[in-house]
């Protein structure tokens, strides 16, 4: 298995909770879009210009195909928007495409398996996640949040998304969750996590 990005890790945990079913609803789609924007900004593919407007940065690498539609949407707009306006303006078809591409990326990374079954109303698709990949993601988070020192952007972003979407308590004890929330307050001073919170405000 190859290392996963923060957006891939979030979707992996969300799929594990839903038993591999692909649910299309506002909550998950907004978290995935927010995570994608964080990845693009962290990688320098999208840059925050004056007044927080998102503009094109360096060329997107070939090994991030699942972010290409989102990046293209941001960089080809006639008028640049901030993160809240960008999230609000994403159409349903783009969000669904983003989610399908992310699911496919998990399959390619060896973290999930696509399963198609015939149902009463046609074929149904779901993703059987690799529980070893789930365990590895949780162990990495637990190790980083329980040690001293600054948190990485990816860990803080993932736990913030898990907190907002009620995934945190599924994988961590009450003691750990309390400790995580305390550590998150430290991370929220960073520009990237301020950006994430701005994006998640569209859901709240």
Backbone as a chain_set.jsonl record, in Angstrom:
{"seq": "XXXXXXXXXXXXXXXXXXXXXXXXXXXXXXXXXXXXXXXXXXXXXXXXXXXXXXXXXXXXXXXXXXXXXXXXXXXXXXXXXXXXXXXXXXXXXXXXXXXXXXXXXXXXXXXXXXXXXXXXXXXXXXXXXXXXXXXXXXXXXXXXXXXXXXXXXXXXXXXXXXXXXXXXXXXXXXXXXXXXXXXXXXXXXXXXXXXXXXXXXXXX", "coords": {"N": [[0.837, -1.2, 0.0], [0.473, 2.227, -0.785], [1.452, 5.446, 0.597], [-1.218, 7.494, 1.785], [-3.111, 10.455, 0.934], [-4.484, 13.234, 2.833], [-7.166, 13.602, 2.079], [-7.791, 11.169, 0.847], [-7.453, 9.474, 3.042], [-9.503, 10.368, 4.727], [-11.801, 9.666, 3.202], [-11.438, 6.897, 3.107], [-11.906, 6.164, 5.798], [-14.539, 7.055, 6.045], [-15.814, 5.386, 4.204], [-15.378, 2.935, 5.407], [-16.988, 3.173, 7.652], [-19.514, 3.328, 6.433], [-19.767, 0.83, 5.433], [-18.708, 0.486, 2.908], [-20.495, 1.614, 1.122], [-21.332, 4.037, -1.317], [-22.241, 7.065, -0.523], [-23.968, 9.88, -1.552], [-24.103, 12.908, -0.4], [-24.521, 16.151, 1.115], [-22.75, 16.533, 3.353], [-20.454, 14.639, 3.326], [-19.467, 15.191, 0.77], [-18.751, 17.887, 0.912], [-16.726, 17.793, 2.849], [-14.842, 16.246, 1.487], [-14.31, 17.874, -0.732], [-13.271, 20.09, 0.639], [-10.993, 18.915, 1.811], [-9.625, 18.319, -0.533], [-9.042, 20.891, -1.485], [-7.329, 21.744, 0.533], [-5.181, 20.003, 0.092], [-4.376, 20.9, -2.45], [-3.611, 23.545, -1.924], [-1.616, 23.134, 0.026], [0.244, 21.764, -1.505], [1.029, 23.715, -3.247], [-0.256, 24.032, -5.641], [-2.51, 25.481, -5.831], [-2.896, 28.836, -4.925], [-3.294, 31.211, -2.33], [-4.394, 34.346, -2.914], [-4.723, 37.952, -2.871], [-7.042, 38.999, -0.387], [-7.732, 36.41, 0.223], [-8.409, 35.023, -2.077], [-8.522, 32.238, -4.309], [-6.093, 31.169, -6.522], [-4.323, 30.031, -9.483], [-1.44, 28.014, -9.025], [1.564, 26.254, -9.185], [2.007, 23.757, -11.818], [-0.201, 20.956, -11.775], [0.71, 17.799, -10.479], [1.163, 14.602, -12.14], [0.578, 12.406, -10.578], [-1.609, 12.908, -9.053], [-4.341, 12.489, -9.971], [-6.999, 12.479, -9.086], [-7.492, 14.964, -8.106], [-7.579, 16.64, -10.226], [-10.037, 17.534, -11.6], [-11.128, 19.267, -9.643], [-9.061, 21.113, -9.27], [-8.928, 22.217, -11.84], [-11.452, 23.379, -11.982], [-11.189, 25.456, -10.135], [-9.084, 27.003, -11.18], [-9.901, 27.819, -13.712], [-11.976, 29.546, -13.528], [-13.79, 32.494, -14.345], [-13.745, 34.596, -12.591], [-11.827, 34.925, -9.718], [-12.295, 33.206, -6.601], [-12.89, 33.064, -3.017], [-12.26, 30.48, -0.525], [-14.722, 29.724, 0.65], [-16.64, 30.663, -1.204], [-15.848, 29.136, -3.36], [-16.361, 26.456, -2.542], [-19.137, 26.647, -2.195], [-19.919, 27.084, -4.807], [-19.443, 24.74, -6.204], [-20.641, 22.32, -8.389], [-23.027, 19.604, -8.321], [-22.402, 17.45, -10.044], [-19.613, 17.657, -10.39], [-18.718, 17.21, -7.773], [-19.541, 14.563, -7.394], [-17.981, 13.313, -9.35], [-15.448, 13.843, -8.304], [-15.566, 12.306, -5.967], [-15.852, 9.69, -7.005], [-13.412, 9.45, -8.388], [-11.652, 9.583, -6.249], [-12.371, 7.255, -4.858], [-11.565, 5.377, -6.757], [-8.836, 5.893, -6.695], [-8.185, 4.887, -4.197], [-8.561, 2.186, -4.621], [-6.547, 1.704, -6.518], [-4.374, 2.188, -4.887], [-4.352, -0.006, -3.327], [-5.933, -0.062, -1.096], [-8.604, -0.503, -1.048], [-11.307, -2.441, -2.464], [-13.185, -2.749, -5.374], [-16.559, -3.669, -5.615], [-19.139, -5.047, -7.441], [-22.554, -5.656, -7.643], [-25.542, -7.302, -8.769], [-28.636, -5.762, -8.48], [-32.092, -5.169, -7.53], [-32.809, -2.905, -8.917], [-30.883, -2.677, -10.87], [-27.278, -2.622, -11.352], [-25.286, -2.464, -8.407], [-22.797, -0.676, -6.76], [-20.114, -0.96, -4.508], [-17.477, -0.379, -2.094], [-15.069, -2.391, -0.746], [-13.209, -1.892, 1.964], [-9.727, -2.025, 2.83], [-8.937, -3.284, 5.818], [-6.516, -3.241, 7.09], [-5.344, -0.953, 6.08], [-7.033, 0.963, 7.175], [-6.493, 0.553, 9.913], [-3.794, 1.282, 9.92], [-3.937, 4.0, 9.288], [-5.334, 5.018, 11.527], [-3.554, 4.316, 13.566], [-1.364, 5.894, 12.886], [-2.39, 8.475, 13.247], [-3.006, 8.356, 15.992], [-0.46, 8.038, 17.095], [0.77, 10.46, 16.384], [-0.834, 12.425, 17.593], [-0.64, 11.866, 20.29], [1.93, 12.33, 21.009], [4.459, 14.734, 21.962], [5.067, 18.051, 20.626], [4.755, 19.924, 17.5], [1.835, 19.507, 15.433], [1.4, 17.776, 12.323], [0.264, 19.226, 9.24], [-1.42, 17.567, 7.731], [-2.329, 15.614, 9.57], [-3.685, 17.174, 11.504], [-5.635, 18.331, 9.883], [-7.08, 16.075, 8.994], [-8.121, 15.019, 11.411], [-9.676, 17.161, 12.226], [-11.623, 17.169, 10.199], [-12.736, 14.672, 10.743], [-13.747, 15.148, 13.275], [-15.723, 17.091, 12.751], [-17.472, 15.616, 11.193], [-18.403, 13.644, 12.811], [-16.892, 11.288, 13.048], [-14.822, 10.851, 14.742], [-15.274, 9.709, 17.312], [-15.78, 7.114, 16.603], [-13.44, 5.762, 16.169], [-11.694, 6.351, 18.222], [-11.061, 6.478, 21.774], [-12.925, 8.048, 24.51], [-11.153, 9.465, 26.119], [-8.947, 9.787, 24.397], [-10.186, 11.255, 22.365], [-10.801, 13.625, 23.706], [-8.216, 14.519, 24.232], [-7.295, 14.878, 21.631], [-8.945, 16.968, 20.728], [-8.007, 19.026, 22.287], [-5.392, 19.276, 21.345], [-5.975, 20.041, 18.773], [-6.687, 22.703, 18.992], [-4.259, 23.936, 19.123], [-3.316, 23.557, 16.563], [-5.037, 25.008, 14.979], [-4.196, 27.545, 14.616], [-2.667, 27.668, 12.373], [-2.237, 28.584, 8.903], [-3.202, 26.838, 6.932], [-5.058, 25.233, 8.305], [-6.832, 27.144, 9.135], [-7.853, 27.743, 6.688], [-9.132, 25.332, 6.102], [-11.126, 25.342, 8.08], [-12.604, 27.532, 7.211], [-13.619, 26.474, 4.869], [-15.208, 24.391, 5.865], [-17.144, 25.795, 7.169], [-19.081, 26.252, 5.346], [-20.571, 23.999, 5.425], [-21.449, 23.909, 8.062]], "CA": [[0.0, 0.0, 0.0], [1.219, 3.474, -0.865], [0.945, 6.45, 1.541], [-2.425, 8.173, 1.332], [-3.255, 11.868, 1.241], [-5.493, 13.477, 3.863], [-8.502, 13.401, 1.501], [-7.953, 9.727, 0.682], [-7.619, 8.877, 4.371], [-10.855, 10.687, 5.21], [-12.773, 8.849, 2.472], [-11.233, 5.516, 3.55], [-12.604, 5.998, 7.077], [-15.976, 7.23, 5.796], [-16.281, 4.167, 3.532], [-15.384, 1.852, 6.399], [-18.171, 3.383, 8.481], [-20.73, 3.061, 5.646], [-19.631, -0.531, 4.889], [-18.344, 0.554, 1.504], [-21.515, 2.224, 0.275], [-21.016, 5.401, -1.752], [-23.366, 7.952, -0.264], [-23.77, 11.227, -2.08], [-24.86, 13.91, 0.336], [-23.765, 17.39, 1.31], [-21.695, 16.462, 4.359], [-19.234, 13.988, 2.848], [-18.957, 15.867, -0.42], [-18.093, 19.129, 1.321], [-15.467, 17.445, 3.511], [-13.904, 15.795, 0.466], [-13.892, 19.064, -1.482], [-12.412, 20.873, 1.531], [-9.717, 18.215, 1.888], [-8.941, 18.493, -1.811], [-8.498, 22.254, -1.54], [-6.176, 21.758, 1.44], [-4.077, 19.347, -0.619], [-3.927, 21.763, -3.545], [-2.913, 24.69, -1.335], [-0.399, 22.632, 0.673], [1.191, 21.388, -2.546], [1.397, 24.872, -4.051], [-0.955, 24.003, -6.927], [-3.42, 26.609, -5.693], [-2.301, 29.835, -4.034], [-4.224, 32.219, -1.81], [-3.954, 35.691, -3.311], [-5.315, 39.019, -2.076], [-8.366, 38.771, 0.197], [-8.0, 34.982, 0.322], [-8.87, 34.445, -3.341], [-7.752, 31.08, -4.754], [-5.619, 31.307, -7.901], [-3.459, 28.952, -9.938], [-0.046, 27.987, -8.624], [2.348, 25.438, -10.108], [1.253, 22.733, -12.545], [-0.575, 19.799, -10.966], [1.475, 16.602, -10.801], [0.392, 13.526, -12.763], [0.196, 11.371, -9.616], [-2.783, 13.358, -8.29], [-5.435, 12.634, -10.948], [-8.298, 12.687, -8.46], [-7.66, 16.387, -7.803], [-7.553, 17.426, -11.456], [-11.279, 18.284, -11.865], [-11.261, 20.333, -8.655], [-8.049, 22.127, -9.577], [-9.346, 22.866, -13.08], [-12.61, 24.213, -11.661], [-10.725, 26.651, -9.424], [-8.16, 27.822, -11.978], [-10.487, 28.274, -14.975], [-13.096, 30.452, -13.279], [-13.593, 33.845, -14.875], [-13.45, 35.464, -11.454], [-11.31, 34.135, -8.605], [-13.165, 33.171, -5.429], [-12.248, 32.557, -1.818], [-12.57, 29.065, -0.337], [-16.152, 29.569, 0.887], [-17.34, 30.85, -2.478], [-15.498, 28.0, -4.211], [-17.127, 25.305, -2.071], [-20.556, 26.913, -2.459], [-20.173, 27.072, -6.241], [-19.182, 23.439, -6.82], [-21.87, 21.653, -8.811], [-23.171, 18.221, -7.856], [-21.71, 16.513, -10.942], [-18.175, 17.702, -10.105], [-18.501, 16.571, -6.48], [-19.674, 13.123, -7.601], [-16.788, 12.896, -10.087], [-14.344, 13.883, -7.352], [-15.69, 11.168, -5.066], [-15.557, 8.473, -7.757], [-11.971, 9.427, -8.646], [-10.995, 9.264, -4.981], [-12.597, 5.825, -4.62], [-10.686, 4.655, -7.685], [-7.455, 6.046, -6.233], [-8.006, 3.967, -3.074], [-8.408, 0.85, -5.217], [-5.206, 1.649, -7.108], [-3.392, 2.196, -3.803], [-4.454, -1.268, -2.604], [-6.621, 0.191, 0.163], [-10.018, -0.853, -1.198], [-11.634, -3.297, -3.607], [-14.496, -2.426, -5.925], [-17.454, -4.822, -5.723], [-20.378, -4.723, -8.146], [-23.565, -6.712, -7.526], [-26.821, -7.045, -9.422], [-29.721, -5.497, -7.546], [-33.432, -5.1, -8.112], [-32.868, -1.756, -9.822], [-29.646, -2.617, -11.642], [-26.028, -2.913, -10.663], [-24.924, -1.646, -7.264], [-21.356, -0.687, -6.546], [-19.615, -0.54, -3.21], [-16.037, -0.558, -1.956], [-14.635, -3.121, 0.443], [-11.945, -1.261, 2.356], [-8.689, -2.855, 3.436], [-8.924, -2.911, 7.226], [-5.128, -2.95, 7.473], [-5.122, 0.458, 5.741], [-7.752, 1.723, 8.197], [-5.718, 0.451, 11.155], [-2.561, 2.055, 9.757], [-4.3, 5.42, 9.364], [-5.671, 5.331, 12.915], [-2.322, 4.217, 14.357], [-0.543, 7.07, 12.575], [-3.01, 9.615, 13.926], [-2.853, 8.193, 17.443], [0.936, 8.287, 17.417], [1.11, 11.875, 16.253], [-1.568, 13.265, 18.526], [-0.279, 11.578, 21.673], [3.308, 12.745, 21.271], [4.657, 16.177, 22.09], [5.563, 18.686, 19.407], [3.719, 20.446, 16.592], [1.125, 18.545, 14.593], [1.519, 17.981, 10.883], [-0.946, 19.781, 8.628], [-2.308, 16.489, 7.289], [-2.964, 14.992, 10.734], [-4.635, 18.125, 12.084], [-6.749, 18.488, 8.938], [-7.887, 14.855, 8.996], [-8.865, 14.907, 12.663], [-10.701, 18.206, 12.206], [-12.713, 16.674, 9.354], [-13.37, 13.575, 11.472], [-14.513, 15.749, 14.369], [-16.902, 17.771, 12.208], [-18.387, 14.641, 10.589], [-18.74, 12.64, 13.831], [-16.136, 10.049, 12.865], [-13.744, 10.746, 15.729], [-15.628, 8.778, 18.369], [-15.857, 5.732, 16.096], [-12.112, 5.144, 16.129], [-10.875, 6.699, 19.369], [-11.733, 6.495, 23.067], [-13.308, 9.376, 24.985], [-9.927, 10.13, 26.587], [-8.175, 10.187, 23.225], [-10.93, 12.308, 21.676], [-10.607, 14.854, 24.484], [-6.826, 14.947, 24.011], [-7.207, 15.331, 20.241], [-9.58, 18.275, 20.607], [-7.099, 19.985, 22.918], [-4.279, 19.484, 20.429], [-6.478, 20.728, 17.588], [-6.678, 24.138, 19.255], [-2.911, 24.392, 18.793], [-3.132, 23.511, 15.107], [-5.958, 25.907, 14.288], [-3.535, 28.827, 14.361], [-1.957, 27.596, 11.101], [-2.985, 29.111, 7.757], [-3.895, 25.761, 6.229], [-6.222, 24.799, 9.051], [-7.802, 28.228, 9.05], [-8.474, 27.544, 5.375], [-10.04, 24.196, 6.234], [-12.283, 25.759, 8.857], [-13.407, 28.392, 6.342], [-14.332, 25.593, 3.937], [-16.213, 23.622, 6.583], [-18.202, 26.705, 7.576], [-20.16, 26.139, 4.361], [-21.433, 22.896, 5.856], [-22.05, 24.283, 9.343]], "C": [[0.872, 1.25, 0.0], [0.656, 4.465, 0.164], [-0.249, 7.198, 0.948], [-2.386, 9.651, 1.705], [-4.349, 12.028, 2.295], [-6.904, 13.239, 3.326], [-8.785, 11.918, 1.3], [-8.188, 9.05, 2.03], [-9.014, 9.157, 4.92], [-11.892, 9.802, 4.518], [-12.648, 7.382, 2.874], [-12.007, 5.255, 4.84], [-14.107, 6.131, 6.902], [-16.564, 5.991, 5.128], [-16.331, 2.991, 4.498], [-16.63, 1.952, 7.27], [-19.451, 2.999, 7.734], [-20.741, 1.664, 5.033], [-19.442, -0.517, 3.378], [-19.36, 1.174, 0.581], [-21.124, 3.659, -0.069], [-22.261, 6.254, -1.556], [-23.05, 9.335, -0.801], [-24.691, 12.179, -1.312], [-23.934, 15.061, 0.698], [-22.57, 17.231, 2.231], [-20.404, 15.888, 3.798], [-18.625, 14.738, 1.673], [-18.23, 17.158, -0.057], [-16.769, 18.833, 2.005], [-14.419, 17.004, 2.501], [-13.399, 16.976, -0.36], [-12.948, 19.927, -0.649], [-11.037, 20.236, 1.648], [-8.917, 18.364, 0.608], [-8.319, 19.873, -1.946], [-7.272, 22.374, -0.643], [-4.961, 21.134, 0.761], [-3.499, 20.255, -1.7], [-3.145, 22.963, -3.022], [-1.581, 24.243, -0.708], [0.676, 22.28, -0.355], [1.64, 22.536, -3.422], [0.73, 24.922, -5.407], [-2.012, 25.105, -6.998], [-2.809, 27.549, -4.66], [-3.391, 30.789, -3.571], [-3.662, 33.603, -2.134], [-4.585, 36.726, -2.385], [-6.736, 38.661, -1.634], [-8.749, 37.287, 0.192], [-8.484, 34.329, -0.947], [-7.943, 33.316, -3.774], [-7.385, 31.236, -6.225], [-4.625, 30.192, -8.221], [-2.035, 29.123, -9.437], [0.748, 27.198, -9.646], [1.475, 24.365, -10.759], [0.997, 21.515, -11.654], [0.182, 18.565, -11.433], [0.565, 15.499, -11.338], [-0.094, 12.494, -11.751], [-0.963, 11.803, -8.709], [-3.991, 13.529, -9.215], [-6.788, 12.923, -10.316], [-8.544, 14.151, -8.095], [-7.765, 17.254, -9.059], [-8.865, 18.171, -11.733], [-11.47, 19.462, -10.91], [-10.295, 21.468, -8.952], [-8.443, 22.914, -10.822], [-10.508, 23.81, -12.829], [-12.175, 25.53, -11.023], [-9.944, 27.58, -10.346], [-8.775, 28.363, -13.269], [-11.691, 29.193, -14.777], [-12.785, 31.846, -13.818], [-13.213, 34.821, -13.767], [-12.987, 34.605, -10.292], [-12.205, 34.278, -7.372], [-12.362, 32.745, -4.206], [-12.739, 31.124, -1.59], [-14.061, 28.834, -0.109], [-16.963, 29.681, -0.384], [-17.074, 29.68, -3.419], [-16.307, 26.767, -3.84], [-18.606, 25.461, -2.427], [-20.888, 26.774, -3.941], [-19.927, 25.744, -6.928], [-20.487, 22.73, -7.154], [-21.849, 20.19, -8.403], [-22.391, 17.237, -8.724], [-20.209, 16.496, -10.685], [-17.87, 17.007, -8.782], [-18.597, 15.052, -6.594], [-18.458, 12.577, -8.348], [-15.583, 12.837, -9.158], [-14.375, 12.67, -6.435], [-15.379, 9.854, -5.773], [-14.059, 8.345, -8.035], [-11.197, 9.075, -7.38], [-11.169, 7.783, -4.631], [-11.669, 4.988, -5.495], [-9.23, 4.738, -7.233], [-7.169, 5.131, -5.046], [-7.835, 2.529, -3.565], [-7.001, 0.695, -5.786], [-4.117, 1.585, -6.045], [-3.42, 0.901, -2.991], [-5.168, -1.143, -1.279], [-8.106, -0.134, 0.118], [-10.192, -1.729, -2.43], [-13.037, -2.955, -4.072], [-15.319, -3.691, -6.111], [-18.754, -4.377, -6.373], [-21.323, -5.92, -8.062], [-24.836, -6.298, -8.243], [-27.891, -6.853, -8.358], [-31.039, -5.421, -8.27], [-33.539, -3.992, -9.148], [-31.574, -1.579, -10.609], [-28.423, -2.904, -10.799], [-25.782, -1.928, -9.52], [-23.429, -1.799, -7.001], [-21.042, -0.262, -5.122], [-18.115, -0.843, -3.151], [-15.717, -1.247, -0.634], [-13.259, -2.598, 0.847], [-11.006, -2.288, 2.973], [-8.556, -2.418, 4.891], [-7.507, -2.647, 7.738], [-4.79, -1.49, 7.19], [-5.829, 1.364, 6.741], [-6.959, 1.738, 9.498], [-4.444, 1.286, 11.086], [-2.826, 3.551, 9.867], [-4.579, 5.835, 10.799], [-4.424, 5.301, 13.792], [-1.42, 5.422, 14.128], [-1.079, 8.304, 13.281], [-2.789, 9.548, 15.428], [-1.423, 8.516, 17.861], [1.288, 9.758, 17.369], [0.415, 12.736, 17.292], [-1.185, 13.021, 19.978], [1.16, 11.953, 21.995], [3.358, 14.261, 21.415], [5.181, 16.737, 20.778], [4.437, 19.121, 18.5], [3.103, 19.341, 15.746], [1.398, 18.828, 13.123], [0.199, 18.52, 10.356], [-1.933, 18.674, 8.269], [-3.04, 15.854, 8.465], [-4.017, 15.906, 11.338], [-5.86, 18.279, 11.189], [-7.671, 17.277, 8.973], [-8.725, 14.755, 10.266], [-9.948, 15.982, 12.751], [-11.885, 17.774, 11.349], [-13.466, 15.547, 10.043], [-14.234, 14.114, 12.605], [-15.808, 16.351, 13.844], [-17.924, 16.788, 11.639], [-18.696, 13.468, 11.522], [-18.092, 11.282, 13.59], [-15.133, 9.804, 13.985], [-14.042, 9.696, 16.797], [-15.721, 7.332, 17.917], [-14.525, 5.012, 16.249], [-11.255, 5.406, 17.367], [-11.713, 6.734, 20.646], [-12.098, 7.924, 23.463], [-12.084, 10.158, 25.457], [-9.116, 10.643, 25.413], [-8.859, 11.336, 22.489], [-10.755, 13.646, 22.383], [-9.21, 15.413, 24.263], [-6.666, 15.513, 22.593], [-7.781, 16.742, 20.094], [-8.71, 19.369, 21.22], [-5.941, 20.309, 21.988], [-4.715, 20.231, 19.17], [-6.467, 22.247, 17.764], [-5.314, 24.735, 18.926], [-2.752, 24.512, 17.283], [-3.965, 24.546, 14.375], [-5.364, 27.283, 14.04], [-2.844, 28.843, 12.999], [-2.852, 28.061, 9.955], [-3.798, 28.023, 7.08], [-5.148, 25.333, 6.978], [-7.261, 25.901, 9.194], [-8.565, 28.106, 7.729], [-9.487, 26.412, 5.435], [-11.296, 24.588, 7.001], [-13.204, 26.672, 8.046], [-14.237, 27.535, 5.389], [-15.459, 24.861, 4.652], [-17.348, 24.494, 7.109], [-19.381, 26.63, 6.609], [-21.109, 25.001, 4.699], [-22.188, 23.268, 7.131], [-23.158, 25.301, 9.14]], "O": [[1.882, 1.317, 0.701], [-0.502, 4.337, 0.562], [-0.278, 7.495, -0.246], [-1.72, 10.049, 2.661], [-5.057, 11.072, 2.612], [-7.754, 12.722, 4.051], [-9.899, 11.46, 1.554], [-9.026, 8.155, 2.142], [-9.636, 8.275, 5.513], [-12.769, 9.247, 5.18], [-13.66, 6.689, 2.972], [-12.688, 4.237, 4.961], [-14.873, 5.405, 7.537], [-17.683, 5.587, 5.446], [-17.226, 2.15, 4.414], [-17.255, 0.94, 7.589], [-20.364, 2.416, 8.319], [-21.607, 1.343, 4.218], [-19.945, -1.385, 2.664], [-19.127, 1.258, -0.625], [-20.644, 4.403, 0.787], [-23.214, 6.171, -2.33], [-21.985, 9.888, -0.529], [-25.897, 12.235, -1.554], [-22.712, 14.948, 0.595], [-21.487, 17.735, 1.932], [-19.374, 16.562, 3.791], [-17.407, 14.899, 1.594], [-17.205, 17.483, -0.655], [-15.786, 19.538, 1.776], [-13.243, 17.343, 2.634], [-12.207, 17.07, -0.654], [-11.949, 20.435, -1.158], [-10.023, 20.933, 1.59], [-7.695, 18.516, 0.639], [-7.208, 20.014, -2.457], [-6.291, 23.024, -1.006], [-3.852, 21.664, 0.841], [-2.282, 20.363, -1.846], [-2.135, 23.353, -3.607], [-0.553, 24.893, -0.891], [1.868, 22.472, -0.111], [2.531, 22.369, -4.255], [1.089, 25.75, -6.245], [-2.357, 25.591, -8.074], [-2.272, 27.106, -3.645], [-4.297, 31.131, -4.331], [-2.582, 33.971, -1.673], [-4.94, 36.414, -1.248], [-7.52, 38.1, -2.399], [-9.93, 36.944, 0.16], [-8.931, 33.182, -0.911], [-6.725, 33.417, -3.627], [-8.259, 31.413, -7.074], [-4.149, 29.498, -7.323], [-1.493, 30.228, -9.425], [0.626, 27.441, -10.846], [0.358, 24.099, -10.315], [1.863, 21.099, -10.884], [0.287, 18.309, -12.632], [-0.629, 15.457, -11.043], [-1.062, 11.78, -12.014], [-1.258, 11.14, -7.715], [-4.6, 14.599, -9.241], [-7.641, 13.548, -10.947], [-9.677, 14.537, -7.808], [-8.01, 18.457, -8.969], [-8.815, 19.352, -12.076], [-11.92, 20.531, -11.322], [-10.664, 22.641, -8.893], [-8.308, 24.137, -10.856], [-10.557, 24.906, -13.386], [-12.722, 26.589, -11.331], [-10.119, 28.797, -10.303], [-8.217, 29.283, -13.866], [-12.351, 29.574, -15.744], [-11.647, 32.309, -13.748], [-12.448, 35.76, -13.99], [-13.673, 33.656, -9.912], [-12.792, 35.333, -7.134], [-11.294, 32.145, -4.329], [-13.541, 30.611, -2.371], [-14.617, 27.858, -0.613], [-17.871, 28.885, -0.619], [-17.951, 29.275, -4.181], [-16.873, 26.106, -4.711], [-19.242, 24.52, -2.901], [-22.003, 26.393, -4.297], [-20.178, 25.624, -8.127], [-21.344, 22.562, -6.286], [-20.788, 19.611, -8.168], [-21.786, 16.297, -8.208], [-19.588, 15.435, -10.751], [-16.875, 16.29, -8.676], [-17.823, 14.332, -5.963], [-17.96, 11.501, -8.019], [-14.791, 11.896, -9.217], [-13.337, 12.071, -6.155], [-14.711, 8.991, -5.203], [-13.499, 7.253, -7.93], [-10.202, 8.353, -7.436], [-10.232, 7.135, -4.166], [-11.065, 4.02, -5.033], [-8.477, 3.774, -7.369], [-6.048, 4.647, -4.894], [-7.064, 1.755, -2.997], [-6.343, -0.321, -5.563], [-3.058, 0.998, -6.271], [-2.616, 0.721, -2.077], [-5.035, -2.013, -0.419], [-8.792, -0.05, 1.136], [-9.341, -1.757, -3.318], [-13.966, -2.878, -3.268], [-14.846, -4.668, -6.691], [-19.397, -3.436, -5.907], [-20.943, -7.049, -8.371], [-25.171, -5.116, -8.321], [-28.036, -7.672, -7.45], [-31.098, -5.589, -9.488], [-34.266, -4.118, -10.133], [-31.211, -0.46, -10.972], [-28.529, -3.373, -9.666], [-26.033, -0.729, -9.644], [-22.882, -2.902, -7.02], [-21.634, 0.681, -4.598], [-17.563, -1.483, -4.047], [-16.048, -0.753, 0.444], [-12.268, -2.834, 0.156], [-11.437, -3.281, 3.558], [-8.11, -1.304, 5.167], [-7.322, -1.912, 8.709], [-4.052, -0.858, 7.946], [-5.299, 2.41, 7.117], [-6.771, 2.788, 10.111], [-4.057, 1.921, 12.066], [-2.039, 4.284, 10.465], [-4.115, 6.885, 11.244], [-4.251, 6.157, 14.66], [-0.786, 5.915, 15.061], [-0.315, 9.087, 13.846], [-2.434, 10.541, 16.062], [-1.204, 9.192, 18.866], [2.026, 10.25, 18.222], [1.01, 13.677, 17.817], [-1.389, 13.897, 20.819], [1.563, 11.893, 23.157], [2.424, 14.971, 21.04], [5.676, 15.999, 19.927], [3.287, 18.732, 18.703], [3.768, 18.368, 15.391], [1.603, 19.976, 12.728], [-0.855, 18.3, 10.953], [-3.138, 18.82, 8.474], [-4.238, 15.583, 8.376], [-5.121, 15.461, 11.65], [-6.988, 18.35, 11.677], [-8.894, 17.421, 8.981], [-9.913, 14.439, 10.201], [-11.023, 15.733, 13.297], [-13.035, 17.99, 11.733], [-14.69, 15.466, 9.947], [-15.322, 13.6, 12.864], [-16.872, 16.145, 14.427], [-19.117, 17.091, 11.605], [-19.189, 12.429, 11.082], [-18.682, 10.245, 13.895], [-14.651, 8.685, 14.159], [-13.176, 8.893, 17.146], [-15.738, 6.421, 18.745], [-14.487, 3.796, 16.436], [-10.218, 4.77, 17.552], [-12.917, 6.987, 20.606], [-11.647, 8.887, 22.842], [-11.984, 11.363, 25.226], [-8.65, 11.782, 25.418], [-8.2, 12.276, 22.044], [-10.583, 14.679, 21.736], [-9.03, 16.623, 24.123], [-5.979, 16.514, 22.394], [-7.196, 17.598, 19.431], [-8.68, 20.498, 20.73], [-5.549, 21.468, 21.852], [-3.927, 20.962, 18.571], [-6.262, 22.987, 16.803], [-5.216, 25.888, 18.505], [-2.13, 25.451, 16.786], [-3.628, 24.924, 13.253], [-5.957, 28.099, 13.334], [-2.472, 29.91, 12.513], [-4.076, 27.947, 10.028], [-4.946, 28.247, 6.696], [-6.188, 25.095, 6.363], [-8.448, 25.616, 9.358], [-9.773, 28.34, 7.673], [-10.579, 26.524, 4.878], [-12.403, 24.212, 6.618], [-14.427, 26.601, 8.17], [-15.405, 27.827, 5.133], [-16.553, 24.724, 4.104], [-18.409, 23.976, 7.459], [-20.523, 26.901, 6.98], [-22.281, 25.015, 4.325], [-23.379, 22.992, 7.276], [-23.783, 25.736, 10.108]]}, "num_chains": 1, "name": "protein.A"}
